[in-house]
Amino acid sequence: QVQLVESGGGLVQPGGSLRLSCAASGSIFRLNTMGWYRQAPGKERDLVAAITRGYNTNYADSVKGRFTISRDNVKNTVYLQMNSLRPEDTAVYYCNEVPPIVAYWGQGTQVTVSS
């Protein structure tokens, strides 16, 4: 049973930075494209960043140049470095495979950008 646990969220002022972590159990992590998703209140859950097993990355236009996704296949962990945060980045952030597997959704980590 694969389990994904997100951490690192919090309250930050506009322009600030946060680093999210997603710890994955199960060796399947090393074989698949992983992504960070986010869901703001009243909105759908959207993919914001993805990284392949070959470390190729892709980003949503809204975060390009500000967010960086990375992975450590030894630690089975995927990271999201978020810089120049904006109020519109406020959301619950989740990690999952790309495309996502329903059974893998965790509880996410809340990111709030506010002065």
Buried (B, 14 or more C-beta within 10 A) or exposed (E): EBEBBBEBBEEBEEEBEBBBBBBBEEEEBEEBBBBBBBBBEEEEBEBBBBBBEEEEBBBBEEBEEBBBBBBEBEEBBBBBBBBEBBEEBBBBBBBBBBEBEEEBBBEBBEBBBEE
